[in-house]
Amino acid sequence: MRTLLILVAVSTLVGSCRRRDSAPPPVSERERDSIIGASQLPGAQGVRGALRAGDSAAARRGREDSVGQE
């Protein structure tokens, strides 16, 4: 009985020390900013505006790059 109790205690300790691989994947900066922009936090409207401006600039760069390749 005593051996069984020690075995259960040791297996419990070993089981609780294992590394957990179920951590959520890291969130990108763009995803984090989108979440903040969609919230009701103060300054969220400014974050949305900055995301819109960045998207606009990226689209403009894409159009400029495509013109140079033709």
mmCIF file of the C-alpha atoms, coordinates in Angstrom:
data_MODEL
# 
_entry.id   MODEL 
# 
loop_
_atom_site.group_PDB 
_atom_site.id 
_atom_site.type_symbol 
_atom_site.label_atom_id 
_atom_site.label_alt_id 
_atom_site.label_comp_id 
_atom_site.label_asym_id 
_atom_site.label_entity_id 
_atom_site.label_seq_id 
_atom_site.pdbx_PDB_ins_code 
_atom_site.Cartn_x 
_atom_site.Cartn_y 
_atom_site.Cartn_z 
_atom_site.occupancy 
_atom_site.B_iso_or_equiv 
_atom_site.pdbx_formal_charge 
_atom_site.auth_seq_id 
_atom_site.auth_comp_id 
_atom_site.auth_asym_id 
_atom_site.auth_atom_id 
_atom_site.pdbx_PDB_model_num 
ATOM 1  C CA . MET A 1 1  ? 0.000   0.000  0.000   1.00 0.00 ? 1  MET A CA 1 
ATOM 2  C CA . ARG A 1 2  ? 2.822   2.370  0.878   1.00 0.00 ? 2  ARG A CA 1 
ATOM 3  C CA . THR A 1 3  ? 4.594   1.659  -2.434  1.00 0.00 ? 3  THR A CA 1 
ATOM 4  C CA . LEU A 1 4  ? 1.406   2.408  -4.355  1.00 0.00 ? 4  LEU A CA 1 
ATOM 5  C CA . LEU A 1 5  ? 0.988   5.714  -2.531  1.00 0.00 ? 5  LEU A CA 1 
ATOM 6  C CA . ILE A 1 6  ? 4.587   6.722  -3.306  1.00 0.00 ? 6  ILE A CA 1 
ATOM 7  C CA . LEU A 1 7  ? 4.140   5.706  -6.952  1.00 0.00 ? 7  LEU A CA 1 
ATOM 8  C CA . VAL A 1 8  ? 0.981   7.827  -7.264  1.00 0.00 ? 8  VAL A CA 1 
ATOM 9  C CA . ALA A 1 9  ? 2.705   10.820 -5.633  1.00 0.00 ? 9  ALA A CA 1 
ATOM 10 C CA . VAL A 1 10 ? 5.746   10.583 -7.917  1.00 0.00 ? 10 VAL A CA 1 
ATOM 11 C CA . SER A 1 11 ? 3.630   10.195 -11.055 1.00 0.00 ? 11 SER A CA 1 
ATOM 12 C CA . THR A 1 12 ? 1.549   13.218 -10.031 1.00 0.00 ? 12 THR A CA 1 
ATOM 13 C CA . LEU A 1 13 ? 4.672   15.324 -9.578  1.00 0.00 ? 13 LEU A CA 1 
ATOM 14 C CA . VAL A 1 14 ? 6.132   14.233 -12.902 1.00 0.00 ? 14 VAL A CA 1 
ATOM 15 C CA . GLY A 1 15 ? 2.846   14.858 -14.688 1.00 0.00 ? 15 GLY A CA 1 
ATOM 16 C CA . SER A 1 16 ? 2.516   18.367 -13.320 1.00 0.00 ? 16 SER A CA 1 
ATOM 17 C CA . CYS A 1 17 ? 6.060   19.315 -14.384 1.00 0.00 ? 17 CYS A CA 1 
ATOM 18 C CA . ARG A 1 18 ? 5.634   18.624 -18.077 1.00 0.00 ? 18 ARG A CA 1 
ATOM 19 C CA . ARG A 1 19 ? 5.712   21.490 -20.539 1.00 0.00 ? 19 ARG A CA 1 
ATOM 20 C CA . ARG A 1 20 ? 2.417   22.625 -21.961 1.00 0.00 ? 20 ARG A CA 1 
ATOM 21 C CA . ASP A 1 21 ? 2.372   22.904 -25.750 1.00 0.00 ? 21 ASP A CA 1 
ATOM 22 C CA . SER A 1 22 ? -1.136  24.314 -25.914 1.00 0.00 ? 22 SER A CA 1 
ATOM 23 C CA . ALA A 1 23 ? -0.066  27.960 -25.742 1.00 0.00 ? 23 ALA A CA 1 
ATOM 24 C CA . PRO A 1 24 ? -1.882  30.158 -28.249 1.00 0.00 ? 24 PRO A CA 1 
ATOM 25 C CA . PRO A 1 25 ? 0.137   31.271 -31.260 1.00 0.00 ? 25 PRO A CA 1 
ATOM 26 C CA . PRO A 1 26 ? 1.578   34.768 -31.008 1.00 0.00 ? 26 PRO A CA 1 
ATOM 27 C CA . VAL A 1 27 ? -0.579  37.518 -32.430 1.00 0.00 ? 27 VAL A CA 1 
ATOM 28 C CA . SER A 1 28 ? 0.920   39.689 -35.173 1.00 0.00 ? 28 SER A CA 1 
ATOM 29 C CA . GLU A 1 29 ? 1.154   43.446 -34.731 1.00 0.00 ? 29 GLU A CA 1 
ATOM 30 C CA . ARG A 1 30 ? -1.478  43.966 -37.432 1.00 0.00 ? 30 ARG A CA 1 
ATOM 31 C CA . GLU A 1 31 ? -3.922  41.593 -35.714 1.00 0.00 ? 31 GLU A CA 1 
ATOM 32 C CA . ARG A 1 32 ? -3.338  43.254 -32.347 1.00 0.00 ? 32 ARG A CA 1 
ATOM 33 C CA . ASP A 1 33 ? -3.917  46.717 -33.826 1.00 0.00 ? 33 ASP A CA 1 
ATOM 34 C CA . SER A 1 34 ? -7.094  45.515 -35.546 1.00 0.00 ? 34 SER A CA 1 
ATOM 35 C CA . ILE A 1 35 ? -8.418  44.194 -32.247 1.00 0.00 ? 35 ILE A CA 1 
ATOM 36 C CA . ILE A 1 36 ? -7.641  47.490 -30.515 1.00 0.00 ? 36 ILE A CA 1 
ATOM 37 C CA . GLY A 1 37 ? -9.206  49.458 -33.378 1.00 0.00 ? 37 GLY A CA 1 
ATOM 38 C CA . ALA A 1 38 ? -12.412 47.447 -33.139 1.00 0.00 ? 38 ALA A CA 1 
ATOM 39 C CA . SER A 1 39 ? -12.703 48.030 -29.395 1.00 0.00 ? 39 SER A CA 1 
ATOM 40 C CA . GLN A 1 40 ? -14.310 50.917 -27.545 1.00 0.00 ? 40 GLN A CA 1 
ATOM 41 C CA . LEU A 1 41 ? -11.031 51.948 -25.926 1.00 0.00 ? 41 LEU A CA 1 
ATOM 42 C CA . PRO A 1 42 ? -9.992  55.586 -25.999 1.00 0.00 ? 42 PRO A CA 1 
ATOM 43 C CA . GLY A 1 43 ? -7.839  56.165 -29.076 1.00 0.00 ? 43 GLY A CA 1 
ATOM 44 C CA . ALA A 1 44 ? -9.292  53.219 -30.994 1.00 0.00 ? 44 ALA A CA 1 
ATOM 45 C CA . GLN A 1 45 ? -10.509 55.564 -33.716 1.00 0.00 ? 45 GLN A CA 1 
ATOM 46 C CA . GLY A 1 46 ? -6.952  56.797 -34.241 1.00 0.00 ? 46 GLY A CA 1 
ATOM 47 C CA . VAL A 1 47 ? -5.722  53.213 -34.544 1.00 0.00 ? 47 VAL A CA 1 
ATOM 48 C CA . ARG A 1 48 ? -8.385  52.524 -37.174 1.00 0.00 ? 48 ARG A CA 1 
ATOM 49 C CA . GLY A 1 49 ? -7.302  55.629 -39.081 1.00 0.00 ? 49 GLY A CA 1 
ATOM 50 C CA . ALA A 1 50 ? -3.664  54.578 -38.969 1.00 0.00 ? 50 ALA A CA 1 
ATOM 51 C CA . LEU A 1 51 ? -4.553  51.114 -40.265 1.00 0.00 ? 51 LEU A CA 1 
ATOM 52 C CA . ARG A 1 52 ? -6.574  52.675 -43.094 1.00 0.00 ? 52 ARG A CA 1 
ATOM 53 C CA . ALA A 1 53 ? -3.679  54.973 -44.007 1.00 0.00 ? 53 ALA A CA 1 
ATOM 54 C CA . GLY A 1 54 ? -1.256  52.045 -43.998 1.00 0.00 ? 54 GLY A CA 1 
ATOM 55 C CA . ASP A 1 55 ? -3.559  50.006 -46.206 1.00 0.00 ? 55 ASP A CA 1 
ATOM 56 C CA . SER A 1 56 ? -3.917  52.923 -48.599 1.00 0.00 ? 56 SER A CA 1 
ATOM 57 C CA . ALA A 1 57 ? -0.148  53.398 -48.818 1.00 0.00 ? 57 ALA A CA 1 
ATOM 58 C CA . ALA A 1 58 ? 0.397   49.680 -49.418 1.00 0.00 ? 58 ALA A CA 1 
ATOM 59 C CA . ALA A 1 59 ? -2.198  49.677 -52.204 1.00 0.00 ? 59 ALA A CA 1 
ATOM 60 C CA . ARG A 1 60 ? -0.578  52.739 -53.788 1.00 0.00 ? 60 ARG A CA 1 
ATOM 61 C CA . ARG A 1 61 ? 2.857   51.076 -53.645 1.00 0.00 ? 61 ARG A CA 1 
ATOM 62 C CA . GLY A 1 62 ? 1.388   47.968 -55.260 1.00 0.00 ? 62 GLY A CA 1 
ATOM 63 C CA . ARG A 1 63 ? -0.085  50.017 -58.105 1.00 0.00 ? 63 ARG A CA 1 
ATOM 64 C CA . GLU A 1 64 ? 3.210   51.863 -58.598 1.00 0.00 ? 64 GLU A CA 1 
ATOM 65 C CA . ASP A 1 65 ? 5.151   48.594 -58.664 1.00 0.00 ? 65 ASP A CA 1 
ATOM 66 C CA . SER A 1 66 ? 2.807   47.067 -61.225 1.00 0.00 ? 66 SER A CA 1 
ATOM 67 C CA . VAL A 1 67 ? 3.179   50.091 -63.522 1.00 0.00 ? 67 VAL A CA 1 
ATOM 68 C CA . GLY A 1 68 ? 6.962   49.771 -63.422 1.00 0.00 ? 68 GLY A CA 1 
ATOM 69 C CA . GLN A 1 69 ? 6.818   46.098 -64.447 1.00 0.00 ? 69 GLN A CA 1 
ATOM 70 C CA . GLU A 1 70 ? 4.747   46.554 -67.593 1.00 0.00 ? 70 GLU A CA 1 
# 
